Amino acid sequence: MPSHNLTGVIIDPIGDFSVGDEFRFITTRTTGRSISGSRSLFTVPQNGAYNIDLEYGDIFIEYRAVENAAWYIVGTVTIDGNTTATTLPELIRQAGG
């Protein structure tokens, strides 16, 4: 099953790297290689950079800032051959966040 690549740098509202912030990706529908309910966690590193391959399918996205104990529900997005987002912020906009 194919995947879609997202790359870039995550910054906060004042332009600093969002070090320690977390993104949680949850598969909501079983696909060729991913089981419904499976989860992946990405933590933003010191340089703010990411290079993530998301498997095709329906993906529920949550976000948590390092200072916040609660997860923010971003939404669900379908990853497939028509996905145009190349960065996390673009994908989050497509998910409704």
C-alpha positions as CSV (number, residue, x, y, z in Angstrom):
1,M,0.0,0.0,0.0
2,P,1.4,3.4,-0.9
3,S,2.1,6.3,1.5
4,H,2.2,10.1,1.3
5,N,5.2,12.1,2.5
6,L,5.1,15.3,4.5
7,T,8.2,17.4,5.3
8,G,8.9,20.7,6.9
9,V,9.5,22.6,10.1
10,I,7.0,23.2,12.8
11,I,7.1,26.6,14.6
12,D,5.0,28.3,17.3
13,P,3.2,31.6,16.9
14,I,6.3,33.7,17.6
15,G,8.5,31.7,15.2
16,D,10.4,29.4,17.6
17,F,10.6,25.7,16.9
18,S,7.7,23.8,18.5
19,V,10.2,21.5,20.4
20,G,8.4,18.7,22.3
21,D,5.0,19.3,20.7
22,E,3.3,16.0,19.7
23,F,1.2,14.8,16.8
24,R,-0.8,11.6,17.2
25,F,-2.0,9.8,14.0
26,I,-4.7,7.1,14.4
27,T,-5.8,4.8,11.5
28,T,-9.6,4.8,11.5
29,R,-10.1,2.3,8.8
30,T,-8.1,-0.9,8.2
31,T,-6.1,-0.6,4.9
32,G,-3.7,-3.0,3.2
33,R,-0.9,-2.5,5.8
34,S,-2.4,-0.6,8.7
35,I,-5.0,-1.9,11.2
36,S,-7.9,0.3,12.4
37,G,-7.1,1.8,15.7
38,S,-3.3,1.7,15.3
39,R,-1.5,4.8,16.5
40,S,1.7,6.6,15.8
41,L,3.2,9.4,17.9
42,F,5.5,12.1,16.5
43,T,7.4,14.4,18.9
44,V,8.9,17.6,17.3
45,P,12.7,17.4,17.8
46,Q,15.1,20.3,18.7
47,N,15.4,21.5,15.1
48,G,11.6,21.5,14.6
49,A,11.9,19.3,11.4
50,Y,9.8,16.4,10.4
51,N,9.8,13.9,7.5
52,I,6.7,11.7,7.9
53,D,5.2,9.0,5.6
54,L,1.5,8.4,6.3
55,E,-0.1,5.3,4.9
56,Y,-3.0,5.7,2.6
57,G,-6.3,5.5,4.4
58,D,-8.4,7.6,6.8
59,I,-6.2,9.2,9.5
60,F,-7.5,10.9,12.7
61,I,-5.1,13.6,13.8
62,E,-4.5,15.0,17.3
63,Y,-2.1,17.6,18.5
64,R,-0.6,18.5,21.9
65,A,1.6,21.5,22.7
66,V,4.4,20.7,25.1
67,E,2.9,23.0,27.8
68,N,-0.5,21.5,27.5
69,A,-1.6,18.2,29.1
70,A,-4.7,17.9,26.8
71,W,-4.9,16.7,23.2
72,Y,-6.5,19.0,20.6
73,I,-8.6,17.1,18.1
74,V,-7.5,18.3,14.6
75,G,-9.8,16.1,12.6
76,T,-9.8,13.2,10.1
77,V,-8.2,13.3,6.7
78,T,-8.1,10.8,3.9
79,I,-4.6,10.0,2.6
80,D,-4.6,8.8,-1.0
81,G,-3.3,9.5,-4.5
82,N,-5.3,12.8,-4.5
83,T,-3.7,14.2,-1.3
84,T,-2.0,17.5,-2.2
85,A,-0.7,18.5,1.2
86,T,3.1,18.4,1.4
87,T,3.4,19.8,5.0
88,L,1.7,19.1,8.3
89,P,0.0,22.5,8.4
90,E,-1.5,21.9,5.0
91,L,-2.7,18.5,6.0
92,I,-4.2,19.9,9.2
93,R,-6.1,22.5,7.2
94,Q,-7.5,19.6,5.0
95,A,-8.6,17.8,8.2
96,G,-10.5,20.8,9.3
97,G,-8.1,22.1,11.9
